[in-house]
Amino acid sequence: RKIAANYNDIKNRDLVFSEVISARLLLLTLSVLIFICCIFTVPILRENSLLSFLIFFNVVAVFLSPYYIFQGLQNLSLYSFVNLIRGGLSTLLILLLIRKKDDYIIYAAITVLLNLLSSIYFFCYAFFKYKIAFKFLSIKHSIKLLVEDRYIFFSSIIWSLYTSTNTVILGFFVNTEDVA
C-alpha cells in the first residue's frame, strides 16, 4: 500500500523494504524462540523434530518473500509465472518421488525447498532489479510499525490461525491417522 501510493519514489520503496524486512526479522526471531520452546515441550513436535524443522523453513520463505514489492509496483506477472512453474514442478516431483506413506519427509522437503527457492529468487530479483538500498531499523521502529499496521498484521494472523489451527488442535486430542 505504501509503495503503490507513490511507486516512483525510490527512497520510499527503500524505506518500506527496510521497514518490512526489519519487522519481519523481529517476528522471525520471536518465531524461532517460540518454535524452539515448542520443540522441547510439545511431544508430537519433539517426536517429529526433523519434519518440524523442515516445515519451519517455510517461515524463512515467508520472511524473504518480497510479494509486497511486486504488488506495490503492480508487477505481478513475473511473480505469477514463477509461482505457476513452482506449482507445476512441485506437482511433477511429488508424482515422481512419492511412492509410499513414509515419503512424507520427501513431500515436505519438496514443498519447503521450492517455496524457499522461489522466495530467495524473488528477493534477489527485487533487490537487484529495483536497486533497493536496505538499512536495518531499530527494534523500537519495527515495533512501532507493527503497532501502526496491526490491522493488516492481525488479519494475516487470523487467516493463518483460521486455516491451520483446527489441524493443530485436533492433533492434541487424536492420533496422527485421525488428523490425516
C-alpha positions as CSV (number, residue, x, y, z in Angstrom):
1,R,0.0,0.0,0.0
2,K,2.8,2.4,0.9
3,I,4.7,1.5,-2.3
4,A,1.7,1.7,-4.5
5,A,0.8,5.2,-3.2
6,N,4.0,6.5,-4.7
7,Y,5.6,3.8,-6.7
8,N,8.1,6.1,-8.5
9,D,9.6,7.3,-5.1
10,I,12.8,5.1,-4.8
11,K,13.6,6.4,-1.3
12,N,10.1,5.5,-0.1
13,R,10.5,2.0,-1.7
14,D,13.8,1.6,0.1
15,L,12.3,2.7,3.4
16,V,9.3,0.3,3.1
17,F,11.6,-2.6,2.2
18,S,13.8,-1.8,5.2
19,E,10.8,-1.5,7.5
20,V,9.2,-4.7,6.3
21,I,12.5,-6.7,6.5
22,S,13.3,-5.3,9.9
23,A,9.9,-6.0,11.3
24,R,9.9,-9.5,9.8
25,L,13.3,-10.1,11.2
26,L,11.9,-9.3,14.7
27,L,8.9,-11.6,14.1
28,L,11.2,-14.3,12.7
29,T,13.4,-14.1,15.8
30,L,10.3,-14.4,18.1
31,S,9.0,-17.3,16.0
32,V,12.3,-19.2,16.2
33,L,12.3,-18.8,20.0
34,I,8.7,-19.9,20.3
35,F,9.4,-22.8,17.9
36,I,12.4,-24.0,20.0
37,C,10.3,-23.9,23.1
38,C,7.6,-25.9,21.4
39,I,10.1,-28.5,20.1
40,F,11.1,-29.1,23.7
41,T,7.7,-29.0,25.3
42,V,5.2,-30.4,22.7
43,P,5.8,-34.2,22.5
44,I,4.5,-34.6,18.9
45,L,6.8,-31.9,17.7
46,R,9.7,-33.5,19.5
47,E,8.9,-36.9,18.1
48,N,8.7,-35.5,14.6
49,S,11.6,-33.0,15.0
50,L,13.0,-33.5,11.5
51,L,9.7,-32.8,9.9
52,S,9.0,-29.9,12.3
53,F,12.4,-28.3,11.5
54,L,11.9,-28.9,7.8
55,I,8.4,-27.3,7.7
56,F,9.6,-24.4,9.9
57,F,11.8,-23.3,6.9
58,N,8.5,-22.1,5.4
59,V,8.7,-19.3,7.9
60,V,12.0,-18.3,6.5
61,A,10.5,-18.4,3.0
62,V,7.8,-16.0,4.1
63,F,10.4,-13.8,5.8
64,L,12.2,-13.5,2.4
65,S,9.2,-13.1,0.2
66,P,9.0,-9.7,-1.3
67,Y,5.4,-10.1,-2.7
68,Y,4.6,-6.6,-1.3
69,I,7.2,-5.0,-3.6
70,F,5.8,-6.6,-6.7
71,Q,2.2,-5.9,-5.6
72,G,3.1,-2.2,-4.8
73,L,4.8,-1.8,-8.2
74,Q,1.9,-3.5,-9.9
75,N,4.2,-6.0,-11.5
76,L,2.8,-9.4,-10.6
77,S,3.2,-11.1,-14.0
78,L,6.7,-12.5,-13.2
79,Y,5.6,-13.4,-9.7
80,S,2.6,-15.3,-11.0
81,F,4.6,-17.0,-13.8
82,V,7.3,-18.2,-11.4
83,N,4.7,-19.4,-8.9
84,L,2.9,-21.3,-11.7
85,I,6.3,-23.0,-12.6
86,R,6.9,-23.7,-8.9
87,G,3.5,-25.3,-8.6
88,G,3.9,-27.4,-11.7
89,L,7.4,-28.5,-10.7
90,S,6.1,-29.4,-7.2
91,T,3.3,-31.5,-8.6
92,L,5.7,-33.3,-11.0
93,L,8.2,-34.0,-8.3
94,I,5.5,-35.3,-5.9
95,L,4.1,-37.6,-8.6
96,L,7.6,-38.9,-9.4
97,L,9.1,-39.2,-5.9
98,I,6.2,-40.0,-3.6
99,R,5.5,-43.7,-3.6
100,K,4.6,-44.8,0.0
101,K,3.3,-43.2,3.2
102,D,6.8,-43.0,4.6
103,D,7.7,-40.5,1.9
104,Y,6.0,-37.6,3.8
105,I,9.5,-36.2,4.6
106,I,10.2,-36.1,0.8
107,Y,6.8,-34.4,0.3
108,A,7.6,-31.8,2.9
109,A,11.1,-31.3,1.5
110,I,9.8,-30.7,-2.0
111,T,7.2,-28.2,-0.8
112,V,9.5,-26.3,1.5
113,L,12.5,-26.3,-0.8
114,L,10.5,-24.9,-3.7
115,N,8.9,-22.3,-1.5
116,L,12.3,-21.3,-0.1
117,L,14.0,-21.2,-3.6
118,S,11.2,-19.1,-5.1
119,S,11.4,-16.7,-2.2
120,I,15.2,-16.4,-2.5
121,Y,14.8,-15.8,-6.2
122,F,12.1,-13.1,-5.8
123,F,14.1,-11.5,-3.0
124,C,17.3,-11.3,-5.1
125,Y,15.4,-10.3,-8.2
126,A,13.5,-7.5,-6.4
127,F,16.7,-6.4,-4.6
128,F,18.8,-6.1,-7.8
129,K,16.1,-5.2,-10.4
130,Y,14.8,-2.3,-8.3
131,K,18.2,-1.5,-6.8
132,I,16.8,-1.5,-3.3
133,A,19.0,0.0,-0.6
134,F,18.5,-1.7,2.7
135,K,19.3,-0.4,6.1
136,F,18.5,-2.2,9.4
137,L,16.0,-0.3,11.5
138,S,15.8,-0.3,15.3
139,I,13.6,-2.8,17.2
140,K,11.7,0.2,18.5
141,H,10.9,1.3,14.9
142,S,9.9,-2.2,14.0
143,I,7.5,-2.5,16.9
144,K,6.1,0.9,16.1
145,L,5.5,-0.2,12.5
146,L,3.8,-3.4,13.7
147,V,1.6,-1.4,16.0
148,E,0.7,1.1,13.3
149,D,-0.1,-1.7,10.8
150,R,-1.6,-4.0,13.3
151,Y,-4.9,-4.4,11.4
152,I,-3.1,-5.8,8.4
153,F,-0.8,-7.8,10.6
154,F,-3.6,-9.3,12.7
155,S,-5.8,-10.1,9.7
156,S,-2.9,-12.2,8.4
157,I,-2.5,-13.9,11.7
158,I,-6.3,-14.6,12.0
159,W,-6.3,-16.0,8.5
160,S,-3.4,-18.3,9.3
161,L,-5.0,-19.4,12.5
162,Y,-8.3,-20.0,10.8
163,T,-6.8,-22.2,8.1
164,S,-4.4,-24.2,10.3
165,T,-5.4,-24.2,13.9
166,N,-8.1,-26.8,13.6
167,T,-5.4,-29.3,12.5
168,V,-3.1,-28.4,15.3
169,I,-5.8,-28.5,18.0
170,L,-7.1,-31.8,16.6
171,G,-3.5,-33.2,16.9
172,F,-3.6,-32.7,20.6
173,F,-6.6,-34.9,21.1
174,V,-6.4,-37.7,18.5
175,N,-3.7,-39.7,16.9
176,T,-2.0,-38.7,13.6
177,E,-4.0,-41.1,11.5
178,D,-7.2,-39.4,12.6
179,V,-5.8,-36.0,11.9
180,A,-4.8,-37.1,8.4
